[in-house]
């Protein structure tokens, strides 16, 4: 049975771990579900968890801004190097922002960080979904020839 911690202790841990509830649970000896229930049942803890998430998003946005600045500096330096030495082969490792963007997409939806894929039919029209299945009497080889199938699904009769 985990020790009961005060709201203040949980809030402190939420801030320290930037809202990562798994780390909070491990630090305090709770299960993940236990810490989730505790936060969900307490308005003060919910607010602290939201503030910690917002703080994480602020850091992620700052990381993206710094990454852009670094890339701009690198590009300026590359141009200077290319002008001074046109035959030089130069490679630059850009800082990885994959984790930053992942945090923004998953926790920052309310700030507009989302991914959206839109699938449309020809010329932006609607899609037409046609599901074809062979009549019971039709054999799989005939069905494949008729509909251009390359592989026989397991559900087709032989």
N, C-alpha and C positions, 0 to 999 in steps of 0.2 A: 504494500500500500504506500503510494507516494506521500511525502510530507506535504501538508497544506501550506502554501505560500501566500503571502499577502498580495493584494493587487499591486502595490507599489513595487514589489520584487519582480512580479511578472512584467509590469510595464518597463522596468529597468532592463530586463532581459530582452523584451521585444525591441527596444531601442538599440541595444548593443548588437543584436543580431539582425537588425534592419527588417523586422517583421517575419523572419524565417522561423516559422512555428516549430519545425522539426528540431532546429537547434535550441530553441527555447525549451522544448519538452525534454531534450537530452540534458541540458544544463540543470534543469530543476527536478529531474527524476520523474517526470510525467510521461505518459504515452502521448503520441501525437493526437489521438482522438480525445484524450483527457484534456489536453491544453485547448483543443478546438472547442470542446464543450464548455470549458471554463470561460473562454473568450466570448463565445456566442451567447452565454447566459448573463454577461455583465457588460452593460453599456459603456462603462469607463474603460474596460479592457478592449472593447470593440473600437472605441475612438483611438486608443493608444496604438492598436494594430494598424488602423487606417493611417495614422500619422507616420508610423514607421514605414509603411509601404510608400507613402508620398515622399518621404525622405530618400528612400531607395530610388524612386523615379527621378527625383531631383539630381541624384548622383549620376544616374544613367544618362540623363540629358546633358549634364556637364561633361561626361566622358565622351559623348558623341561630338559636342562642341570642340573639345580639346583635340579629338581625333581629326576633325576637319582642319583645325589650325595647324596641326603637325603635318598633315598632308600638303597644305598650302606652302609651308616652309620648305618641305622636302622638294616640292615641285620647283620652287624658286631656285633652290640650291642646285637642282639637276639642270635647270636651264643655264645657270651661270657656268656650271661644269662643262656642259655641252658646248657652250660658246667658247670657252677657254681651250677645250681639248675635244675637237669634233670626232676624233677616232676612239674615244674612251667608251668602253662598254660598262654601263652602270645599272645596278639593280637596287631596288629599295624594297624593304619589307614594311608593308603598311601595318599599323597596329590592328589587332583583331578586335572587331566590335560585335562579333556574333553573340556573345553572352549579353552584351548591353542591349542589342536590339531585341533579343529574346525576352529580356526583362520588360522592355517597353511594350512589346506586343502583347504579353500575357497579363501584366499588371497595370498597364497604362492605357487601356481601352477608353477609359473615361476622359483621357487627354487627347484622344484622336489617333492613338497608335494602334492601328489594326491592319490586317491583311485581308484583302477581299479579292476573290477571283470571280469573275462573271463569265458565264458560258452562254453564248447565244448561238442561234442558228445562222444560216447564210444571211449576209448583209445586216446583221444585228437583229434579225427576226427571232421569233420564238423557236424553241427546239421541238421537234416532233419525235416522240418516243414510240417505237414500234417493237413489240415483242412477238417474235415468230416462234412457233413450236410446231413440230410435225404432227399431222393427224396420227391417231393410234395405228392405223394400218400401214403408214409409210415407213419404210426401213431407213436406217441411218445413212447408208450410202447415197440413196436417192435424195434424202434431205440435204446432205452436204453439197451435192451437185447443184441442187435447185437454189440454195441460199448462199452458196459460196463459202461454206464453213471449212476451216482447215482442220479442225479437231472435233471429235465427237464428244459432246458432253455426256457425263455419266447417266443422265436422266433419259437419254434417247433409247428407244427399243432397238434391238439388233436384228 
